[in-house]
C-alpha cells in the first residue's frame, strides 16, 4: 500500500490468530480509515457503490458543517 508511514502506523497493525487446527495465521487489524483507504482501491460494482456512498456522506457533512459556521 502506498500510503504514508504515519497513516499506515495509525491505521494498520500486523497481528495473528489461531485457526481451527490451532495453526498460527497472520492477519491485519485496521481502523475505519484504514478500511476506507483500502476500499478506495477496489474495483467493481460493489466497490463503486461504497465509493459513491462515501462521497455522498462527505458532501452531506460539508453542507451541515457550512450551516454551522
N, CA, C and O of each residue as an XYZ file, in Angstrom:
276
protein
N       0.851     -1.169      0.000
C       0.000      0.000      0.000
C       0.898      1.233      0.000
O       1.895      1.279      0.720
N       0.550      2.210     -0.791
C       1.398      3.391     -0.965
C       1.019      4.564     -0.073
O       1.340      5.705     -0.407
N       0.354      4.326      1.038
C       0.025      5.417      1.951
C       1.276      5.787      2.750
O       2.270      5.061      2.746
N       1.206      6.911      3.422
C       2.358      7.366      4.204
C       2.618      6.422      5.377
O       1.724      5.702      5.822
N       3.857      6.439      5.867
C       4.209      5.607      7.019
C       3.362      5.971      8.233
O       2.945      5.098      8.995
N       3.113      7.268      8.406
C       2.309      7.711      9.553
C       0.887      7.180      9.457
O       0.350      6.675     10.443
N       0.265      7.287      8.278
C      -1.095      6.775      8.100
C      -1.118      5.276      8.359
O      -1.997      4.778      9.062
N      -0.160      4.560      7.796
C      -0.089      3.104      7.984
C       0.068      2.757      9.463
O      -0.594      1.842      9.952
N       0.923      3.467     10.171
C       1.169      3.193     11.586
C      -0.091      3.399     12.432
O      -0.337      2.647     13.375
N      -0.886      4.419     12.094
C      -2.080      4.735     12.876
C      -3.297      3.890     12.506
O      -4.260      3.824     13.270
N      -3.261      3.243     11.339
C      -4.477      2.596     10.850
C      -4.366      1.114     10.543
O      -5.381      0.472     10.275
N      -3.170      0.554     10.574
C      -2.983     -0.868     10.291
C      -2.035     -1.465     11.322
O      -1.080     -0.816     11.749
N      -2.302     -2.695     11.714
C      -1.410     -3.390     12.638
C      -1.329     -4.861     12.246
O      -2.351     -5.506     12.011
N      -0.120     -5.381     12.179
C       0.050     -6.806     11.943
C      -0.325     -7.549     13.219
O      -0.023     -7.102     14.326
N      -0.981     -8.675     13.050
C      -1.385     -9.484     14.186
C      -1.431    -10.937     13.737
O      -0.948    -11.272     12.656
N      -2.001    -11.785     14.552
C      -2.167    -13.189     14.184
C      -3.340    -13.768     14.970
O      -3.804    -13.207     15.963
N      -3.787    -14.895     14.484
C      -4.841    -15.638     15.173
C      -4.545    -17.124     14.992
O      -3.696    -17.495     14.182
N      -5.233    -17.965     15.734
C      -5.079    -19.410     15.599
C      -6.323    -19.971     14.923
O      -7.447    -19.726     15.362
N      -6.106    -20.731     13.844
C      -7.239    -21.296     13.119
C      -7.777    -22.536     13.841
O      -7.322    -22.870     14.935
N      -8.733    -23.203     13.230
C      -9.373    -24.362     13.861
C      -8.405    -25.521     14.087
O      -8.636    -26.366     14.952
N      -7.330    -25.560     13.316
C      -6.310    -26.588     13.502
C      -5.232    -26.133     14.484
O      -4.192    -26.777     14.618
N      -5.490    -25.013     15.172
C      -4.571    -24.421     16.140
C      -3.244    -23.991     15.497
O      -2.192    -24.002     16.137
N      -3.324    -23.612     14.212
C      -2.151    -23.126     13.491
C      -2.166    -21.598     13.500
O      -3.191    -20.977     13.218
N      -1.039    -21.011     13.819
C      -0.929    -19.552     13.872
C      -1.003    -18.979     12.451
O      -0.250    -19.387     11.567
N      -1.921    -18.030     12.247
C      -2.144    -17.423     10.935
C      -1.975    -15.907     11.030
O      -2.401    -15.298     12.012
N      -1.355    -15.291     10.015
C      -1.201    -13.833     10.038
C      -2.517    -13.135      9.701
O      -3.364    -13.678      8.992
N      -2.664    -11.931     10.222
C      -3.818    -11.092      9.892
C      -3.416     -9.636     10.097
O      -2.427     -9.335     10.764
N      -4.202     -8.748      9.511
C      -4.022     -7.306      9.722
C      -5.252     -6.754     10.404
O      -6.378     -7.044      9.999
N      -5.043     -5.966     11.428
C      -6.123     -5.228     12.074
C      -6.123     -3.842     11.459
O      -5.061     -3.291     11.169
N      -7.309     -3.269     11.257
C      -7.366     -1.938     10.658
C      -8.496     -1.118     11.236
O      -9.497     -1.649     11.717
N      -8.313      0.186     11.177
C      -9.335      1.126     11.619
C     -10.327      1.355     10.486
O     -10.151      0.851      9.377
N     -11.364      2.117     10.780
C     -12.327      2.507      9.746
C     -11.623      3.269      8.628
O     -11.896      3.034      7.451
N     -10.717      4.181      8.989
C      -9.994      4.942      7.963
C      -9.091      4.035      7.140
O      -8.954      4.226      5.931
N      -8.480      3.058      7.782
C      -7.668      2.096      7.049
C      -8.503      1.314      6.050
O      -8.087      1.104      4.911
N      -9.694      0.880      6.483
C     -10.589      0.170      5.571
C     -10.992      1.064      4.404
O     -11.028      0.623      3.255
N     -11.294      2.319      4.707
C     -11.730      3.235      3.658
C     -10.654      3.410      2.603
O     -10.950      3.347      1.409
N      -9.408      3.630      3.014
C      -8.328      3.825      2.042
C      -8.102      2.549      1.239
O      -7.799      2.612      0.047
N      -8.247      1.396      1.881
C      -8.110      0.128      1.184
C      -9.240     -0.052      0.171
O      -8.998     -0.427     -0.976
N     -10.467      0.216      0.597
C     -11.630      0.027     -0.274
C     -11.627      0.982     -1.458
O     -12.164      0.652     -2.515
N     -11.036      2.153     -1.300
C     -10.982      3.104     -2.409
C     -10.153      2.562     -3.576
O     -10.279      3.045     -4.702
N      -9.314      1.572     -3.316
C      -8.519      0.964     -4.385
C      -9.218     -0.205     -5.057
O      -8.741     -0.695     -6.081
N     -10.336     -0.666     -4.509
C     -11.048     -1.795     -5.093
C     -11.780     -1.374     -6.356
O     -12.078     -0.195     -6.548
N     -12.064     -2.334     -7.209
C     -12.830     -2.078     -8.429
C     -14.069     -2.968     -8.424
O     -14.180     -3.890     -7.616
N     -14.975     -2.689     -9.310
C     -16.190     -3.487     -9.413
C     -17.403     -2.719     -8.929
O     -17.292     -1.624     -8.377
N     -18.565     -3.319     -9.148
C     -19.834     -2.649     -8.858
C     -20.008     -2.346     -7.368
O     -20.409     -1.237     -7.014
N     -19.717     -3.302     -6.496
C     -19.892     -3.063     -5.058
C     -18.899     -2.025     -4.550
O     -19.229     -1.216     -3.683
N     -17.688     -2.050     -5.087
C     -16.697     -1.045     -4.691
C     -17.171      0.343     -5.102
O     -17.015      1.303     -4.347
N     -17.745      0.452     -6.286
C     -18.234      1.753     -6.743
C     -19.396      2.218     -5.875
O     -19.509      3.413     -5.603
N     -20.257      1.319     -5.436
C     -21.351      1.693     -4.534
C     -20.781      2.259     -3.235
O     -21.274      3.267     -2.728
N     -19.760      1.624     -2.704
C     -19.123      2.111     -1.477
C     -18.541      3.498     -1.700
O     -18.744      4.393     -0.880
N     -17.827      3.685     -2.788
C     -17.193      4.977     -3.077
C     -18.242      6.078     -3.226
O     -18.071      7.176     -2.697
N     -19.329      5.785     -3.948
C     -20.391      6.786     -4.133
C     -21.055      7.114     -2.797
O     -21.326      8.282     -2.519
N     -21.318      6.116     -1.977
C     -21.936      6.356     -0.668
C     -21.010      7.198      0.211
O     -21.473      8.082      0.932
N     -19.726      6.932      0.153
C     -18.747      7.698      0.937
C     -18.736      9.151      0.492
O     -18.752     10.058      1.324
N     -18.709      9.376     -0.809
C     -18.712     10.742     -1.348
C     -20.001     11.461     -0.971
O     -19.964     12.626     -0.575
N     -21.136     10.785     -1.089
C     -22.425     11.402     -0.734
C     -22.471     11.768      0.745
O     -22.946     12.846      1.102
N     -21.983     10.883      1.602
C     -21.973     11.168      3.038
C     -21.050     12.345      3.348
O     -21.381     13.190      4.180
N     -19.918     12.405      2.697
C     -18.986     13.512      2.920
C     -19.606     14.829      2.463
O     -19.479     15.845      3.145
N     -20.274     14.813      1.315
C     -20.920     16.032      0.821
C     -22.030     16.503      1.762
O     -22.196     17.706      1.966
N     -22.785     15.572      2.334
C     -23.810     15.940      3.316
C     -23.167     16.556      4.549
O     -23.683     17.527      5.102
N     -22.050     15.998      4.978
C     -21.321     16.553      6.114
C     -20.899     17.994      5.831
O     -21.004     18.856      6.703
N     -20.425     18.254      4.621
C     -19.977     19.605      4.273
C     -21.132     20.597      4.335
O     -20.951     21.724      4.795
N     -22.308     20.196      3.881
C     -23.474     21.076      3.928
C     -23.816     21.401      5.385
O     -24.053     22.560      5.728
N     -23.839     20.387      6.227
C     -24.161     20.579      7.646
C     -23.120     21.466      8.311
O     -23.468     22.394      9.041
N     -21.838     21.187      8.063
C     -20.780     21.964      8.711
C     -20.779     23.411      8.226
O     -20.491     24.315      9.010
N     -21.091     23.650      6.962
C     -21.173     25.017      6.439
C     -22.310     25.784      7.109
O     -22.189     26.982      7.367
N     -23.410     25.093      7.389
C     -24.554     25.748      8.032
C     -24.276     26.087      9.500
O     -24.930     26.960     10.070
N     -23.321     25.407     10.103
C     -22.989     25.682     11.498
C     -22.081     26.893     11.659
O     -21.995     27.473     12.741
N     -21.417     27.264     10.598
C     -20.480     28.399     10.667
C     -21.158     29.737     10.492
O     -20.495     30.774     10.526
